[in-house]
Amino acid sequence: MLTYAKSGYAELNGTKLYYEIAGQGHPLVLSHGWLGDHSVWDGQFEAFAQHFTVVRYDIRGFGSSGKREKDMVPFSMEHDLYSLLQFLNIKKTFLLGVSMGSALAIDFTLQYPTMVDALVTVSSGLTGFEETPDERLKEKFGSLHQTLRSGDLIGASEVLLQIWTDGLYRTPEQVDPQIRERMRTTILHNLKRGDDPSVQPQKIAPPAVGRLAEIQVPTLVIAGDLDVKNIQLIAETLEKGIVNAKRVVVPGTAHYPNVVKPQEFNEEVIEFLKRLDS
């Protein structure tokens, strides 16, 4: 059982962020990826709460948090996270993010370095990273845009599952159907929210790709061996660019190793963070 848990909404920066908090010990904040929400951490939340004070939340424009709407005051995901930590009276924290949430964690560490004690990136994006052309991925994104233009959200969710949950090198039949349906539910919820896709958060300048040497905190870089090539290249870039970063590859997983192999993932993260917390 969770030592203590609560949920609520933080009213900040002209929006509201849904959050859940549980456990005791050093704070650990979890940030989800694009078209995800806090539920992507269902396999981690209780396990991590046995060791840390864990916060998971929905980024603006996703899950149960406020919408991205036309004529909205310019915002950044990093400043939203900073304001959430202020709301929760958290002065310093470990940060763990997946995909977009991982790029957010990196950018936050660069902008608010004194607030971060350790960084864990999972299937990370990286602002300013120049992607290598990938014809298979390009073809999948072409299918995605076509389904979205036609209003076929079920079709769009299936393409997204094939890219990120299955990976480009597996068939849907090779993936646990319960995992696929769980991720599909989250994707569809976000697609149906009605957020304005033209409203995008501000990005840090200069971007993170040329500033990785500024990150001085212990960093664990996690990637799946079946993820798209550019995500694997980003993991290599992070390992080389961040001082003393450690890279771990989780076999048999694509973009969400925490969802597909939660036990193995949890052991890696807890061991890494507990060593720092001792």
Legacy VTK file of the C-alpha trace (Angstrom):
# vtk DataFile Version 3.0
C-alpha trace
ASCII
DATASET POLYDATA
POINTS 278 float
0.000 0.000 0.000
1.085 3.564 -0.657
2.452 5.298 2.418
0.378 8.368 1.618
-1.240 9.599 -1.534
-3.270 12.524 -2.749
-4.281 14.105 -6.014
-5.449 17.525 -7.076
-5.092 20.462 -9.429
-2.502 23.207 -9.240
-3.803 26.513 -10.621
-0.792 28.236 -12.179
0.371 30.289 -15.164
-3.177 30.701 -16.477
-3.891 26.969 -16.533
-4.327 23.990 -14.208
-2.120 20.931 -13.879
-3.452 17.645 -12.551
-1.026 15.889 -10.180
-0.727 12.895 -7.870
1.776 12.558 -5.027
2.637 9.546 -2.873
5.328 8.114 -0.621
8.035 9.539 1.593
11.645 10.507 1.087
13.534 12.510 -1.512
11.199 13.952 -4.200
11.064 12.225 -7.593
9.044 13.870 -10.378
7.774 11.863 -13.374
6.978 13.539 -16.718
5.098 11.687 -19.483
5.528 11.795 -23.263
3.552 13.226 -26.190
-0.080 12.042 -26.268
0.502 10.395 -22.892
-0.529 11.305 -19.376
0.314 10.410 -15.774
-1.012 6.852 -16.285
2.083 5.927 -18.312
3.718 5.593 -14.876
1.182 3.112 -13.465
3.887 0.445 -13.322
6.225 2.772 -11.398
4.133 4.987 -9.124
3.580 2.595 -6.229
6.990 0.918 -6.540
8.828 4.241 -6.482
6.671 5.524 -3.599
8.213 2.844 -1.382
11.481 4.800 -1.611
10.698 8.400 -2.602
8.084 11.138 -2.500
6.811 10.597 -6.032
4.970 13.204 -8.090
3.378 12.388 -11.424
1.366 14.961 -13.341
-0.266 15.781 -16.663
1.582 18.314 -18.800
-0.500 21.232 -20.093
-2.509 20.011 -23.100
-2.668 16.358 -22.011
-4.597 14.056 -19.703
-6.655 15.976 -17.168
-4.659 19.224 -17.258
-5.720 22.495 -18.886
-6.096 22.844 -22.646
-3.800 24.472 -25.161
-6.050 27.106 -26.714
-5.777 29.808 -29.343
-4.678 33.243 -28.059
-3.187 31.615 -24.936
-0.404 33.579 -23.243
2.969 32.102 -24.339
4.103 29.372 -21.976
6.861 26.837 -21.480
6.575 23.328 -20.091
9.667 23.968 -17.978
8.141 27.007 -16.295
4.899 25.096 -15.716
6.901 22.363 -13.966
8.817 24.955 -11.939
5.523 26.497 -10.824
4.114 23.067 -9.915
7.162 22.368 -7.742
6.714 25.756 -6.057
3.042 24.907 -5.460
4.071 21.591 -3.847
6.868 23.269 -1.871
9.543 21.086 -3.491
12.926 22.809 -3.508
15.076 20.012 -5.005
14.141 16.809 -6.816
15.144 13.866 -8.947
13.667 14.161 -12.448
12.536 11.223 -14.611
10.912 11.714 -17.999
9.974 9.634 -21.006
10.088 10.899 -24.605
8.817 14.502 -24.676
8.836 14.461 -20.877
12.481 13.469 -20.968
13.371 16.398 -23.244
11.430 18.558 -20.776
13.491 17.158 -17.882
16.745 17.932 -19.711
15.662 21.489 -20.540
14.437 22.005 -16.968
17.819 20.873 -15.628
19.538 23.442 -17.838
17.168 26.229 -16.788
16.897 25.407 -13.069
20.118 23.505 -12.283
20.017 24.078 -8.509
16.630 22.328 -8.250
17.737 19.015 -9.801
19.728 16.366 -7.895
19.656 13.650 -10.568
18.277 13.098 -14.046
16.828 9.952 -15.615
15.990 10.111 -19.317
13.923 7.448 -21.074
13.562 7.262 -24.879
14.475 10.905 -24.806
13.820 13.723 -27.197
16.451 16.474 -27.343
15.866 20.089 -28.348
18.016 21.105 -31.297
18.904 17.536 -32.281
19.219 17.111 -36.056
17.457 13.904 -37.003
18.801 11.366 -39.492
16.323 10.569 -42.309
14.373 7.376 -41.625
12.248 6.228 -44.574
10.260 3.687 -42.574
9.368 6.293 -39.962
8.562 8.845 -42.684
6.119 6.388 -44.230
4.405 5.786 -40.879
4.060 9.516 -40.217
2.545 9.909 -43.682
-0.119 7.375 -42.683
-0.630 9.202 -39.396
-1.220 12.575 -41.067
-3.645 10.972 -43.514
-5.743 9.412 -40.723
-5.771 12.649 -38.752
-6.859 14.700 -41.778
-9.734 12.293 -42.371
-10.772 12.408 -38.717
-10.033 8.706 -38.215
-8.802 8.832 -34.619
-8.906 5.053 -34.197
-6.694 4.700 -37.259
-4.358 7.407 -35.970
-4.053 5.691 -32.613
-3.172 2.417 -34.344
-0.375 4.067 -36.357
0.990 5.681 -33.191
0.931 2.324 -31.416
2.833 0.753 -34.298
5.518 3.459 -34.148
6.022 3.860 -30.421
4.626 0.830 -28.565
5.325 -1.947 -31.065
8.368 -0.304 -32.630
9.105 -0.322 -36.348
10.695 -3.754 -36.188
7.855 -5.745 -34.611
4.303 -6.608 -35.587
1.358 -5.763 -33.318
0.955 -9.497 -32.636
4.364 -9.540 -30.953
3.232 -7.096 -28.254
1.062 -7.787 -25.214
-2.492 -6.815 -26.315
-3.292 -5.431 -22.852
-0.367 -3.027 -23.116
-1.484 -1.931 -26.596
-5.051 -1.270 -25.437
-3.884 0.590 -22.362
-1.733 2.892 -24.503
-4.499 3.234 -27.114
-6.939 4.450 -24.450
-4.531 7.185 -23.368
-3.740 8.250 -26.941
-7.434 8.441 -27.897
-8.287 10.472 -24.812
-5.675 13.059 -25.776
-6.699 13.120 -29.448
-10.316 13.794 -28.421
-9.514 16.618 -25.964
-9.770 19.337 -28.599
-6.492 21.144 -27.913
-5.295 23.554 -30.608
-2.331 21.810 -32.315
-0.938 25.163 -33.452
-0.370 26.224 -29.839
3.104 25.013 -28.928
5.224 25.751 -25.863
8.251 28.006 -26.031
11.599 26.243 -26.323
14.813 27.049 -24.539
17.461 29.014 -26.411
20.079 27.996 -27.172
18.751 24.426 -27.400
19.924 21.570 -25.197
21.869 19.658 -27.862
24.803 22.082 -27.637
24.663 22.492 -23.859
24.841 18.960 -22.488
28.213 19.630 -20.839
26.410 22.098 -18.551
24.523 19.225 -16.911
26.535 18.258 -13.845
24.079 16.024 -11.988
24.231 12.192 -12.045
22.355 11.041 -15.152
20.914 7.688 -16.180
20.039 7.325 -19.879
17.575 4.513 -20.686
16.543 3.376 -24.164
14.817 0.414 -25.779
16.720 -1.573 -28.381
13.656 -1.601 -30.692
13.039 2.147 -30.624
13.415 4.298 -33.739
16.982 5.052 -34.841
16.918 8.749 -33.936
15.886 8.055 -30.347
18.761 5.597 -30.020
21.122 8.201 -31.494
19.890 10.743 -28.947
20.637 8.260 -26.133
24.191 7.930 -27.441
24.476 11.726 -27.687
23.337 12.131 -24.071
25.778 9.499 -22.837
28.691 11.210 -24.599
27.662 14.782 -23.839
26.694 14.613 -20.153
29.548 14.166 -17.687
29.566 10.651 -16.183
26.208 9.721 -17.719
25.361 5.999 -17.673
23.392 4.438 -20.556
21.218 1.336 -20.168
19.495 -0.459 -23.064
16.380 -2.467 -22.198
16.112 -5.365 -24.670
12.823 -6.262 -26.295
11.298 -2.795 -25.834
10.577 0.155 -28.115
9.676 3.654 -26.891
8.163 2.691 -23.530
10.476 0.293 -21.657
8.832 1.371 -18.388
5.460 0.086 -19.651
6.638 -3.097 -21.379
9.187 -4.252 -18.780
8.265 -2.413 -15.563
10.124 -4.672 -13.130
13.432 -4.482 -14.971
12.976 -0.747 -15.495
12.094 -0.089 -11.850
15.093 -2.011 -10.570
17.470 0.038 -12.738
16.007 3.374 -11.651
15.664 2.566 -7.952
19.196 1.188 -7.733
20.585 4.288 -9.471
18.683 6.786 -7.317
19.013 4.984 -3.988
22.786 4.919 -4.419
22.674 8.716 -4.684
20.214 9.075 -1.810
22.209 7.006 0.675
LINES 1 279
278 0 1 2 3 4 5 6 7 8 9 10 11 12 13 14 15 16 17 18 19 20 21 22 23 24 25 26 27 28 29 30 31 32 33 34 35 36 37 38 39 40 41 42 43 44 45 46 47 48 49 50 51 52 53 54 55 56 57 58 59 60 61 62 63 64 65 66 67 68 69 70 71 72 73 74 75 76 77 78 79 80 81 82 83 84 85 86 87 88 89 90 91 92 93 94 95 96 97 98 99 100 101 102 103 104 105 106 107 108 109 110 111 112 113 114 115 116 117 118 119 120 121 122 123 124 125 126 127 128 129 130 131 132 133 134 135 136 137 138 139 140 141 142 143 144 145 146 147 148 149 150 151 152 153 154 155 156 157 158 159 160 161 162 163 164 165 166 167 168 169 170 171 172 173 174 175 176 177 178 179 180 181 182 183 184 185 186 187 188 189 190 191 192 193 194 195 196 197 198 199 200 201 202 203 204 205 206 207 208 209 210 211 212 213 214 215 216 217 218 219 220 221 222 223 224 225 226 227 228 229 230 231 232 233 234 235 236 237 238 239 240 241 242 243 244 245 246 247 248 249 250 251 252 253 254 255 256 257 258 259 260 261 262 263 264 265 266 267 268 269 270 271 272 273 274 275 276 277
